[in-house]
Amino acid sequence: MPYLLISTQIRLEAGPTMVGDEHSDPHLMSILGATKRSTLGNNFCEYYVNDAPRVVLDKLESLGYRVVSMTGVGQTLVWCLYRE
């Protein structure tokens, strides 16, 4: 899976960072140290790490991912990354 979305709430810029959904590559999630959790009221799971987005972006860059775009959506910051 060459595309990856990561996000965090603006008030949580220091972490945690959401790094994947329930269909994300388990091996990549393991490398990032992510844990799968489900938020009350959601019928899906997401992977989170306690690291700040900057730390996650550094780790992903070392794995060959590059930021394609970044945006703010309401109170959420979102990065789209791609790996060749």
C-alpha positions in Angstrom: 0.0 0.0 0.0 1.9 3.1 -1.2 -0.3 5.8 0.3 -0.6 6.6 4.0 -2.6 9.2 5.9 -1.6 10.3 9.4 -3.4 12.9 11.5 -3.6 14.5 14.9 -5.9 17.0 16.6 -4.5 20.6 16.8 -4.8 20.5 20.6 -2.7 17.3 20.6 0.2 18.4 18.4 2.6 16.6 20.7 0.8 13.3 20.2 -0.8 10.9 20.0 -0.8 10.6 16.2 -3.2 8.5 14.2 -1.2 6.5 11.7 -3.6 4.1 10.1 -7.0 2.5 9.9 -8.0 -1.1 10.6 -6.9 -2.1 7.0 -3.3 -0.7 7.3 -0.2 -2.9 6.9 0.3 -4.6 10.2 4.1 -4.9 9.6 4.3 -1.1 9.1 2.2 -0.4 12.1 4.5 -2.7 14.2 7.6 -0.8 12.9 5.9 2.5 14.0 5.0 1.0 17.4 1.3 1.7 16.8 -1.5 0.1 18.7 -5.0 -0.5 17.4 -7.9 1.1 19.3 -11.5 1.8 18.8 -13.1 5.0 20.1 -16.5 4.7 21.9 -19.2 5.2 19.3 -17.1 4.2 16.3 -17.6 0.9 14.6 -14.0 0.8 13.2 -10.5 0.8 14.6 -7.5 3.1 14.1 -3.8 2.7 14.8 -2.2 5.3 17.1 1.3 6.1 18.3 2.1 8.3 21.3 4.8 10.2 19.2 4.3 13.7 17.9 3.6 13.9 14.1 7.1 15.2 13.5 8.6 12.1 15.0 6.3 9.9 12.9 7.1 11.8 9.7 10.8 11.3 10.4 10.3 7.6 10.9 8.2 7.3 7.7 10.8 9.2 5.7 13.5 6.7 6.8 11.1 4.0 5.4 10.9 5.7 2.0 7.7 7.7 2.4 7.4 11.3 1.2 4.8 13.9 2.1 2.5 14.5 -0.9 0.2 17.1 0.8 -0.8 18.4 4.2 -4.0 20.2 5.3 -6.0 21.3 8.2 -9.6 20.0 8.4 -11.5 21.7 11.3 -9.4 21.0 14.4 -7.4 18.1 12.7 -4.1 18.2 10.9 -3.7 15.6 8.1 -0.7 14.5 6.1 -0.8 12.3 3.0 2.4 10.3 2.3 3.4 8.1 -0.6 6.1 5.5 -1.0 7.6 4.6 -4.4 
